[in-house]
């Protein structure tokens, strides 16, 4: 499982990485940009309400404002548990 997180949620990206989850950041709202196509095993994460109406199983449109609350929301919605993470196995900044 890996994540592609919208640029405004880079704080969440850091927390996902610290949980050992492969997480990249991309700007979904830059001019001419949009959501990338589906890739098996990857979730797209944003707070942009305009994407709420899209019928995509790989898309998480979050409600929470705070990165820690966003992390809890991701874990709850994807039903992740401690077995699904490898704490501190990735760098919170560079993802390696």
Protein Blocks (a to p, Z undefined) as FASTA:
>chain_A
ZZdddfklmmmmmmmmmnopacddddfkbghiacddddehiacddfbfklmmpccfkbcc
dfbfblklmmmmmmmmnopafklpcehkacfkloZZ
